[in-house]
Amino acid sequence: MYAEVMIVTNTFFNYTVLAFANKIGWIENQKRYLFLSALTAGVITVVFSHSLFAIFLSFFVMISIAFWKKRSQIIKAIILTLLASVFAGGLLTAIAPLYDNSGNLFMIINFALIATGGLYFLTKNVLHLNIANSERELLYSSNVTLFGVSQELTLFIDSGNVCTEPLSNDPVHFVAAEMLQEILPYELFKEISEWEFDGSASLDKIPKEYVSKLRLIPIATIQKHKTWVIGIKYDQWLVDGQPLPKGYIVMTKAKEKFPHEADGILQSSSYFHLKKRSVG
């Protein structure tokens, strides 16, 4: 039973380290390869736990299986995996004295959970800083299609925009109303422009032929005031020639409030999507 727990714990830890390298390095290899490599390395480490050579062997086997389809990025994968391991090892060394009187099994499981949590926290913060430090480069040309009509837009990716449609969790983007006036059907544009949340979120006044492409989306304003807005499902949205995942557009009244005179702001997840596609 002890060996099985050790294998599971090692696999859990290995997968977390590999997932960190995969995400931070924009390698984006398939998760099944990460899991298979984590499991293989975990078995080797436990079975040959008294061999120093086995430790090095398990590491290179793990890297080979995890990233064999991304050979052009193997050096980056090795460096990031080592950095993640060093970070997790340092974290565990710092807290080890707290477990002097604990059982081995309890300590191992706790170490795995703490290392995983630390790496998850590090991943989220590194990616957020990556966006924040690159914001001046996050202006993109795009072409959006709504109801079969297209429009060119200049967009800015806002790291603070994490708005999603609550049922599907699809991203919500914001575009100046004046930029959509020419491509939206006149009746729909007029109704959305005049629609205001009055305590009852409803699409009753919207022409029925358009309702299936609309969603009511809750948002919080800068003043922390909660309200509802209408989201429009777009047909297609190409940003620098790359299609965005499905999502919704919310029209705003003041274009001048957007950074760098952009026509709209994209949800923060667009950065990861576009970055992943450019690297892949």
Protein Blocks (a to p, Z undefined) as FASTA:
>chain_A
ZZmmmmmmmmmmmmmmmmmmmmmnonopafklmmmmmmmmmmmmmmmmmbmklmmmmmmm
mmmmmmmmmmmlmmmmmmmmmmmmmmmmmmmmmmmmmmmmpcfklmmmmmmmmmmmmmmm
mmmmmmmmmmmmmmmmmcccddddeehiacdddddddfklccdcfklopacddddfklmm
mmgcfklmmmmmmpccehiacfklpcfklmmmpccdddddfkopacdddddddfbdceeh
iacddddddddfblmlpghhiabdcdfklmmmmmmmmmZZ
